[in-house]
Amino acid sequence: MFYPFEEFHEVDEILDDLDHTFKIGINGFGSLGRAIFCSSLDWPHVCVAAINDPFVDAKQAADILRGDDYRDSMGRFEIEAVSSKELIVRDVDTSRTITFYSEQDPADISWKSPKLGVLHVIECSGKFVTFEEARRHLHTGRTFAQELEFKKEHGISIWDEGGAMKVLIASTSSGVPTFNPGVNERDCRFQDYVLGCDTPKHLETEGDQDWDLGKYSRQVLKLLNVVLARDGSLGSYIHSIESGRGLYYPGEKGPFLVHMERILASNIEGSDPRDSSDDDMIEIANGPSLFDTGPCGCCQGSRSWRRE
């Protein structure tokens, strides 16, 4: 049997090979949310597309970011709020637009709409830190028959609305699988659609006055990389299988993103069960190594999944 894994493949190599920029969302733009946002600007393979905070709009965020003293990575960036809903961050080579929301309930945000394309959310508010609370960010599981009924009734695909597919809780969490980057981050499984990042132990007794936000934000992004490598690899593999069938993908989403959405949705209660072949590939993806895959075909053209 062919196994699409090699022990020498590290997470960064997998993401390089996928050659895809994953759009992520941040819920909560306090000190932790801002630290993760600032670190993400120099972090390969991710782009913050949306931020939700009921108490901070884009104009306020621009003022706060200009004054943050821990944001060394922001020094070369120009920050402009074009409205209360839209923030633009520019440097010499890039220009990024971030959409701001002010929802009290994350269930009201269409994270994965074509406009945003966010499948992964980092929860930084400190409010939605249990499994049930964090699930409010997520897509509602539906069967294929329910999808067809939704499109008939509303005139749009169910995949163009609704929540994200995974939530990473960056603040202290309860009742969710928690991982420590650099220690056991590869123990996280594809099926963990709500997971947490270990916070510094001194927070439990000393508060956050000595918390190195910049360092911790990079730890969170390291754990996110493992999640993205597993999810992207499976999406790329399924894309390669389906690409020869002449399927039509309407709207703005490319086939890689559609396939990744659908395999991620199979984790969520209420969705159609997975095929046994998908389960086999997921178990391999949960192993100590990761897929050797080609680019997603979404960002930089198309190249099929490699079997070298």
C-alpha positions in Angstrom: 0.0 0.0 0.0 1.3 3.5 -0.9 1.7 5.9 2.1 2.0 9.5 1.1 4.3 10.4 4.1 7.9 10.8 4.6 9.4 11.3 8.1 11.6 14.1 7.0 8.7 16.3 5.9 8.3 19.1 8.4 5.2 21.3 8.8 6.8 24.3 7.1 7.8 22.1 4.1 4.3 20.9 3.7 2.9 24.4 3.8 5.6 25.6 1.3 4.6 22.7 -1.0 0.9 23.5 -0.8 1.8 27.1 -1.8 -1.6 28.4 -0.5 -2.4 31.4 1.7 -4.9 30.4 4.4 -7.3 33.1 5.4 -8.0 33.2 9.1 -10.2 35.1 11.5 -9.6 36.6 14.9 -12.3 37.0 17.5 -11.3 39.6 20.1 -8.9 42.4 19.5 -7.6 43.0 22.9 -3.9 42.7 23.7 -3.7 39.0 22.7 -5.7 39.4 19.5 -3.5 42.3 18.5 -0.3 40.4 19.2 -1.4 37.5 17.1 -2.5 39.9 14.3 0.9 41.7 14.4 2.8 38.4 14.4 0.7 37.1 11.5 1.9 39.9 9.2 5.3 38.3 9.0 4.0 34.7 9.2 4.1 32.7 5.9 1.0 31.0 4.6 -1.6 32.9 6.7 -3.5 36.1 6.2 -5.9 37.6 8.6 -9.0 38.4 6.6 -11.5 39.3 9.3 -11.6 40.5 12.9 -14.6 40.5 15.2 -14.8 42.7 18.3 -18.0 44.3 19.5 -16.0 47.1 21.2 -13.3 47.9 18.6 -14.0 49.1 15.0 -11.4 49.5 12.3 -10.8 53.2 13.0 -10.1 52.5 16.7 -8.0 49.5 15.8 -5.8 51.7 13.6 -5.2 54.1 16.4 -4.4 51.3 18.9 -2.0 49.5 16.5 0.0 52.7 15.9 0.5 53.0 19.7 1.2 49.3 20.7 4.7 49.1 22.0 5.1 45.3 21.4 4.4 45.5 17.7 8.0 45.5 16.4 6.8 43.6 13.3 4.5 46.6 12.4 7.3 49.1 12.0 7.4 49.0 8.3 3.7 48.9 7.7 1.3 51.8 6.9 -2.0 51.4 8.7 -5.2 53.1 7.3 -8.8 52.7 8.3 -10.9 53.5 5.2 -14.1 53.1 7.2 -15.3 51.7 10.6 -15.5 48.3 8.9 -12.3 48.1 6.8 -8.6 48.3 7.7 -5.8 48.4 5.2 -2.3 47.4 6.1 0.4 48.1 3.5 4.2 47.7 3.1 6.4 48.0 0.1 5.3 44.7 -1.4 1.8 44.0 -0.1 -1.5 45.5 0.7 -4.0 43.6 3.0 -7.6 44.5 3.6 -9.1 43.3 6.9 -12.9 43.3 7.4 -14.1 44.3 10.9 -17.2 43.0 12.6 -18.8 44.0 15.8 -21.0 41.0 16.7 -21.6 39.9 20.2 -22.5 36.4 19.1 -20.0 34.7 16.7 -22.8 32.6 15.3 -23.9 35.8 13.4 -20.6 36.0 11.4 -20.4 34.3 8.0 -16.7 33.5 8.4 -16.6 31.3 5.3 -18.6 33.5 3.0 -17.0 34.1 -0.4 -16.0 37.6 0.7 -13.9 36.3 3.6 -13.1 32.6 2.9 -12.2 32.0 6.5 -12.2 28.4 7.6 -10.0 28.7 10.7 -10.7 31.2 13.6 -8.4 32.1 16.5 -10.5 32.8 19.6 -8.8 35.6 21.6 -11.7 37.2 23.5 -11.4 35.1 26.6 -15.2 34.6 26.4 -15.7 31.6 24.2 -13.3 29.2 25.9 -15.2 26.0 26.4 -16.1 23.5 23.7 -19.8 24.5 23.6 -19.0 28.3 23.6 -16.3 28.0 20.9 -18.7 26.0 18.7 -20.7 29.2 18.1 -18.0 30.1 15.6 -18.6 27.0 13.6 -20.5 25.9 10.5 -23.8 24.1 11.2 -23.5 20.5 10.1 -26.1 19.5 7.4 -26.6 16.5 5.2 -26.4 16.7 1.4 -30.2 16.6 1.2 -30.4 19.5 3.6 -27.9 21.4 1.4 -30.1 21.0 -1.6 -33.2 22.1 0.3 -31.3 25.2 1.6 -30.3 26.2 -1.9 -33.8 25.7 -3.2 -35.3 27.8 -0.4 -32.6 30.6 -0.3 -31.2 30.6 -3.8 -27.6 30.3 -2.5 -25.3 27.5 -1.6 -25.1 26.6 2.0 -21.3 26.7 1.6 -21.5 30.5 0.9 -22.8 31.2 4.4 -22.2 30.2 7.9 -19.4 29.7 10.3 -15.8 28.5 10.2 -14.7 24.9 10.3 -12.2 25.0 13.1 -11.5 27.1 16.2 -8.2 27.5 18.0 -8.6 29.0 21.5 -5.6 31.1 22.2 -6.6 32.1 25.8 -7.0 29.6 28.7 -9.5 27.0 27.7 -11.6 24.4 29.4 -12.8 21.0 28.2 -11.0 21.0 24.8 -7.9 19.2 23.6 -5.0 21.4 24.4 -1.5 21.3 22.9 1.9 22.9 23.6 3.8 24.0 20.5 7.3 22.5 20.6 6.2 19.7 22.9 3.1 17.8 21.6 1.6 19.9 18.8 1.7 16.9 16.4 -0.6 15.0 18.8 -3.5 17.2 17.6 -5.8 15.3 15.2 -7.7 16.3 12.1 -10.9 15.5 14.0 -10.1 18.2 16.7 -12.2 21.0 15.3 -12.1 22.9 18.6 -8.7 22.9 20.2 -6.6 25.1 22.6 -3.0 26.3 22.9 -1.3 25.9 26.2 -0.9 29.2 28.0 2.1 30.1 30.2 1.7 28.4 33.6 2.4 31.5 35.6 -0.9 33.0 34.3 -2.8 30.9 36.7 -1.3 32.6 39.7 0.4 35.8 38.6 -1.9 37.4 36.1 -0.7 38.6 32.7 1.6 41.4 33.6 4.7 39.5 32.7 3.2 37.7 29.8 5.4 37.9 26.7 2.6 38.4 24.2 4.8 38.5 21.1 6.4 35.1 22.0 3.1 33.5 22.9 1.4 34.7 19.7 4.0 33.0 17.7 3.4 29.8 19.7 -0.2 30.0 18.8 0.6 30.4 15.1 3.0 27.4 15.3 0.1 25.3 16.5 -2.1 26.7 13.8 0.5 25.7 11.2 0.2 22.1 12.2 -3.6 22.3 11.8 -3.3 24.0 8.4 -0.8 21.5 7.2 -3.1 18.5 8.0 -6.2 20.2 6.7 -4.6 21.5 3.5 -3.0 18.2 2.7 -6.3 16.4 2.9 -7.9 19.1 0.8 -5.2 18.9 -1.8 -5.4 15.1 -1.9 -9.2 15.1 -2.5 -8.8 17.9 -5.0 -6.3 15.7 -6.9 -8.7 12.8 -7.0 -11.7 14.9 -8.1 -9.9 17.1 -10.6 -10.3 14.7 -13.4 -14.1 14.5 -13.1 -14.9 17.8 -14.8 -16.8 19.2 -11.8 -18.1 22.7 -11.8 -17.3 25.1 -9.0 -19.5 28.2 -9.0 -18.7 31.5 -7.4 -15.4 32.8 -6.1 -14.1 29.6 -4.4 -11.7 27.4 -6.2 -11.8 23.6 -6.0 -9.1 23.3 -3.4 -11.0 25.5 -1.0 -14.3 23.7 -1.7 -12.8 20.2 -1.1 -11.1 21.4 2.1 -14.4 22.8 3.3 -16.3 19.6 2.7 -13.8 17.3 4.4 -13.6 19.7 7.3 -17.4 19.8 7.5 -17.5 16.0 7.9 -16.1 16.5 11.4 -19.1 18.5 12.5 -22.2 16.8 14.0 -25.1 16.7 11.6 -23.1 16.4 8.4 -23.1 13.3 6.2 -20.7 10.6 7.4 -17.3 10.3 5.6 -16.5 7.5 3.2 -14.2 4.8 4.5 -11.5 5.9 2.1 -11.6 9.4 3.6 -11.3 7.9 7.1 -8.2 5.9 5.9 -6.5 9.1 4.6 -7.4 11.0 7.8 -5.8 8.4 9.9 -2.6 8.6 7.8 -2.8 12.4 8.1 -3.0 12.0 11.9 0.3 10.1 11.9 3.7 11.4 13.0 4.4 12.7 9.5 2.4 14.7 7.0 1.5 14.6 3.4 3.9 15.4 0.6 1.5 17.5 -1.6 1.7 19.8 -4.5 0.3 23.4 -4.5 -3.3 23.8 -3.8 -4.1 25.0 -7.4 -5.9 27.9 -5.9 -3.2 30.6 -5.5 -0.4 29.7 -7.9 -1.9 27.6 -10.6 -2.5 23.9 -10.5 -0.2 20.9 -9.8 -1.5 17.5 -8.8 -0.7 15.8 -5.6 2.8 14.2 -5.9 3.5 10.6 -5.4 7.3 10.7 -5.8 
